[in-house]
Amino acid sequence: MKKWFYPLAAVTFAAAVLMIANFDNGLFDIDQFGFEFFGGLDFLLFFRFLGEEWFLAIISIAAVLYLWFRRNHYLGMLIVLFAVGGGNYLNKFMQTLIERPRPGSQEDGFSFPSGHAMVTIIAAVVLIYLITEKSGDAAGQALMFAVGILISVLAGLSRLPEEAHYFTDVIGGWLLGYTYAIVCLLVYEYLMKRRISSHINE
């Protein structure tokens, strides 16, 4: 994993904490901009499925099957489940903990952080990293990351036209999702190093 991924995760986490601390003052202009710029773009609603649980489950299962049949990578399979499944539960826990009301949607639950934004960025970072880490194709890996990030952007923004989230909910979802994804990959790399060192010492 690129070394700059680590400090960037610290920055995204700090930015998310700062955002939470300023819900009552300082975020109105950002949310207003989000509604004015994206609220009328109804075509974004089409991309809502990209962040739905069923779609993320299909993508995660496909990644698990790839890691199993192509690489016998059982640790990678567990990390996929821990990252995507755990990230989904973490999102719901944070929404319940923070209790920010939704702006206008009749959907149940609370607003911050956006699950569509948070879990899709987790899936994009973790799944693409695990699938491409041994490919040796830096350009191909970069392209896959770009596509994954685009999917997360579209999934997050799709929640604005129907007023299911504030713009800062979506931004917060991306920030926290990226942070959690890097934590998952740190755990993965630590366990991989332990495994390699244990094989060397045998």
N, C-alpha and C positions, 0 to 999 in steps of 0.2 A: 504494500500500500504506500502511496506517495506520502512523504514525511509531512508535507504541508496540510494533509487531511486532518492531522491531529490538532494543531493549533486552530484550524478553521472550526473544528467542532467545539472548542472552548469558546470561540467568538460567537458562534451561533447560539450556544447555551446561554451565554451572558446576555445576548441581545433578547432572547426569549424571556429571561427573568426580568430584564428592564421593561419589556413590553407589558408583562403581567403587573408589574408595580405601578404602571402608569395608565391603567384602564380608565381611571376617573379623570385624568387630565393629560392631554397631550396626544391622544390617539384619534380624536375626532376628525381632524383634517385628513389623516391617512384613510380612515374608513369612508369619509365623504368622497374622497378622490376615487376610491375603489368602486363605490356605488355609481358615481357619475360616469366613470370610464368604462366599467365592465357590466354594469347593471342592465344596460340596454342591449347587450350582445347576446341575444337569445340563442344563437347557434352554439354557444358554449354549453348549453344544456345537453346537447348530444353526447358530450364527452363525460357526462356524469358517471356512466357505467365503468369508466376506467378506475374509479376509486371505490366501487361497490365491493362488499365483502366476497360475493360469489366470484367476481372477476379476479380479485387478488388471490383467492383460494385456488383457482384454476392455474394461474401463473406460478404460484408457489409449488403446487403439486407437480407441474411440468418441470420446474427447476429441480425438485427433489428426485424425480425419475431420471433426469439427465445425470445428476451427480451420482446416482446409484448405478445405473446401467453403463454409463460411459466411463466412470472413474472409480466406482466403489468407494465413494467419498462419504463415509458415514458421519464424520464430524461436520462436514459441510451441510449435510441433510439436517442435522440437529440445529445448526445455526440458522438455517432458513426458517425452521419452525419457531425457534426462539425469537428471531428478529421480527417476522411478519405477524405471527400469532401473538407474541408478547407485546409487540408494538400496538396492536389493535386493542388489547386489554389495557395497556398503559394509557392510550388515548381516552378510552372510556372512563378510566379512573381519574384522569386529570380533568376531564369535563365535569365530572361529579364533584371533584374537590374544589375547582375554581368557581363553578356555578355562574358563569356568564350567560345571561339570557340571549336567545337568538334574536336577531334584529326584526324579523317579520314573518318568518316561516311558521307554519303550524306543526312542523315536525316535533317529535318528542325529544327530550334531552337538552343538553346545554351546548354552548357555542364554541368555547375555546378549549383546546385547539381544534382546527378542522381535521376530522378523521381522514377525509379524502386526500388532503394535502400531506398529512403526517405519514400515513401508512404507505402511500404510493412512493414517497421519497425513500422510505426505509426499504421497500421492496426493490426499487431501482438500484440503490447503492449496493445493498448486500447481495442480491441475486446476480447482478451483472459482475460484481467483483469475484464471487465464487465460481461463476461459470467461465470467466475469461482469465483467471489468474495464471493459468499454465499455458495460455495460448501463445505467448510471445509476440502477439500482434498488437503493438501499442496503438496503431491507427484504428484498428477494428474495435479495440476496447474503448477508445475515446469516442468513436461513433456510437457504440451501444450505450455508453453513459449519456451522451447527448440526447439520444432517443428516449432513454429512461427519464431524464429530467424533463423533457418536453411532455411526456405522458403525465408526469406529476404536476406540471404547470397547468395543463389543460384540465386535469381532474380537480385541482384546487379551485381554479377560476370558474369551473362549471357550477359552483355553489353560490356564486354571487348574483346572477340574474334572478334566482328564485328567493333571494334574501334568506338563505339558510345559514349564512355566516357573514360576519363582518370581514372586511379585507384583512384586518389585523389577525383574525382567527386563521386565515389561510396562510399568511406570512408566518405566524407563530407555529403552525403545523409543519411548514417546511423547515424552520429553524430547529424545532425539537426533534423532528423526524431524522434530520441529518445527524444531529448529536447522538441520538439513540443508535442509528445505523453504525456510526464509528465506534461506539462502545461495544456493540456486538462484534465488529470486526477485530477490535482489540482483544476481546476474549478469545476469538477464533485464533488469532495469530499467537497469543500466549499458549494456548493449548497445543497448537501445531509445533511450536518450539519445544515444549515439554515432551511431546511425543517423539520428535526427532532426537532430542538429547537422550531420552531413555533408550532408544534403539542403538545409539552410538555406544552407550555405556554397557550394553548387554554383552 
